[in-house]
């Protein structure tokens, strides 16, 4: 138990993506979901270059997390090229606004819910940073999450 506590303490302060990826892989082999989750959370919290606590940081944390999950599942590096291109054109706020107000949920939204990660959806980011969005966008995000059976009150105020 002491070794586990020590490892979790090391993970909590690690800034090296390579080490974190090794811990994720080793934890998966050893069926240690707690260690794998801690290393995954730390990895995706460290990858964005944007200032922590900002909508931009949350956005890129989600993109990195989703790309990591897809890469693991597919066995090859997977990048969200179209999403990255859109952000380069219009920015994070406009991209999140489009996702939340679209008449249909995005594939990413559905895939994140399937993987039990509703806190990483664009809609959850909109709710966490409601002050940056129009009221109609926030309400659309809330409706989409609630329509998918997500209790928005239970979503964390901050992720990772």
C-alpha positions as CSV (number, residue, x, y, z in Angstrom):
1,X,0.0,0.0,0.0
2,X,2.9,2.4,0.8
3,X,4.3,1.7,-2.7
4,X,0.9,2.6,-4.3
5,X,0.7,5.8,-2.3
6,X,4.3,6.7,-3.3
7,X,3.5,6.1,-6.9
8,X,0.3,8.2,-6.8
9,X,2.3,11.0,-5.2
10,X,5.0,10.7,-8.0
11,X,2.3,10.8,-10.7
12,X,0.6,13.8,-9.1
13,X,3.7,16.0,-9.6
14,X,5.1,14.4,-12.8
15,X,5.5,16.8,-15.8
16,X,7.1,14.2,-18.1
17,X,4.6,12.9,-20.7
18,X,6.8,9.9,-21.5
19,X,6.9,8.7,-17.9
20,X,3.1,9.2,-17.6
21,X,2.5,7.2,-20.7
22,X,4.7,4.4,-19.3
23,X,2.7,4.4,-16.0
24,X,-0.5,4.3,-18.0
25,X,0.7,1.3,-20.0
26,X,2.1,-0.5,-17.0
27,X,-1.0,0.1,-15.0
28,X,-3.2,-1.3,-17.8
29,X,-1.1,-4.4,-18.0
30,X,-1.4,-4.9,-14.2
31,X,-5.1,-4.0,-14.3
32,X,-4.6,-1.1,-12.0
33,X,-7.4,1.2,-13.1
34,X,-6.7,3.7,-10.2
35,X,-3.1,4.2,-11.3
36,X,-4.0,4.3,-14.9
37,X,-6.6,6.9,-14.3
38,X,-4.3,9.1,-12.2
39,X,-1.6,9.0,-14.8
40,X,-4.1,9.7,-17.6
41,X,-5.5,12.7,-15.8
42,X,-2.0,14.1,-15.1
43,X,-1.0,13.5,-18.7
44,X,-3.8,15.4,-20.2
45,X,-3.6,18.1,-17.6
46,X,0.0,18.8,-18.6
47,X,-0.2,18.6,-22.4
48,X,-2.0,21.9,-23.2
49,X,0.2,25.0,-23.5
50,X,-2.7,27.3,-22.5
51,X,-3.0,28.7,-19.0
52,X,-4.7,26.2,-16.6
53,X,-8.2,27.2,-15.6
54,X,-9.0,28.8,-18.9
55,X,-11.6,27.7,-21.4
56,X,-8.8,27.3,-23.9
57,X,-6.8,25.0,-21.5
58,X,-10.0,22.9,-20.9
59,X,-10.6,22.7,-24.6
60,X,-7.1,21.4,-25.4
61,X,-7.1,19.1,-22.4
62,X,-10.3,17.5,-23.9
63,X,-8.7,17.2,-27.4
64,X,-5.6,15.6,-26.0
65,X,-7.6,13.2,-23.8
66,X,-9.8,12.2,-26.7
67,X,-6.8,11.7,-29.1
68,X,-5.1,9.6,-26.5
69,X,-8.1,7.4,-26.0
70,X,-8.6,7.0,-29.7
71,X,-5.0,6.3,-30.3
72,X,-5.0,3.6,-27.6
73,X,-8.2,2.0,-29.0
74,X,-7.0,2.1,-32.6
75,X,-3.4,1.1,-31.9
76,X,-2.0,4.0,-33.9
77,X,-1.6,7.8,-33.4
78,X,-4.9,9.5,-34.0
79,X,-5.3,13.3,-34.3
80,X,-8.5,15.2,-34.6
81,X,-7.4,16.9,-37.8
82,X,-10.7,18.5,-38.7
83,X,-11.2,19.9,-35.2
84,X,-7.7,21.3,-35.1
85,X,-8.3,22.9,-38.5
86,X,-11.5,24.5,-37.4
87,X,-9.9,25.9,-34.2
88,X,-7.1,27.4,-36.3
89,X,-9.8,29.1,-38.4
90,X,-12.3,30.3,-35.8
91,X,-10.9,29.6,-32.3
92,X,-11.9,27.6,-29.3
93,X,-14.9,29.6,-28.2
94,X,-16.6,29.6,-31.7
95,X,-15.9,25.8,-32.0
96,X,-17.4,25.1,-28.6
97,X,-20.4,27.4,-29.5
98,X,-20.9,25.5,-32.7
99,X,-20.8,22.1,-30.9
100,X,-23.3,23.1,-28.2
101,X,-25.8,24.8,-30.6
102,X,-25.7,22.2,-33.4
103,X,-29.0,20.4,-34.0
104,X,-27.2,17.1,-33.7
105,X,-24.5,16.1,-31.2
106,X,-21.0,15.6,-32.5
107,X,-19.4,12.2,-32.8
108,X,-17.0,13.2,-30.1
109,X,-19.8,14.0,-27.7
110,X,-21.3,10.6,-28.3
111,X,-18.0,8.8,-28.1
112,X,-17.0,10.6,-24.8
113,X,-20.3,9.6,-23.2
114,X,-19.8,6.0,-24.3
115,X,-16.5,6.1,-22.6
116,X,-18.0,7.5,-19.4
117,X,-16.3,10.9,-19.7
118,X,-19.1,13.4,-19.9
119,X,-16.9,16.0,-18.1
120,X,-14.7,16.2,-21.1
121,X,-17.4,17.1,-23.6
122,X,-17.5,20.5,-25.2
123,X,-20.9,21.0,-23.6
124,X,-19.4,20.4,-20.1
125,X,-16.6,22.9,-20.9
126,X,-19.3,25.5,-21.9
127,X,-21.1,25.0,-18.5
128,X,-17.8,25.3,-16.6
129,X,-17.0,28.5,-18.3
130,X,-20.5,29.9,-18.8
131,X,-19.4,33.5,-18.3
132,X,-17.6,33.2,-21.7
133,X,-20.7,32.2,-23.6
134,X,-24.1,33.6,-24.5
135,X,-26.9,32.4,-22.4
136,X,-28.5,30.6,-25.3
137,X,-25.2,28.6,-25.8
138,X,-25.1,27.6,-22.2
139,X,-28.7,26.5,-22.2
140,X,-28.1,24.5,-25.4
141,X,-25.2,22.8,-23.7
142,X,-27.2,22.0,-20.6
143,X,-30.1,20.6,-22.7
144,X,-27.8,18.4,-24.7
145,X,-26.2,16.9,-21.6
146,X,-29.5,16.5,-19.8
147,X,-31.0,14.9,-22.9
148,X,-28.2,12.4,-22.8
149,X,-29.1,11.5,-19.2
150,X,-26.2,13.4,-17.6
151,X,-26.9,15.1,-14.2
152,X,-25.2,18.4,-14.9
153,X,-25.2,19.3,-11.2
154,X,-22.8,16.3,-10.7
155,X,-20.3,17.4,-13.2
156,X,-17.1,18.6,-11.6
157,X,-16.5,22.4,-11.5
158,X,-13.0,21.7,-12.6
159,X,-11.6,18.6,-14.3
160,X,-8.3,16.9,-13.2
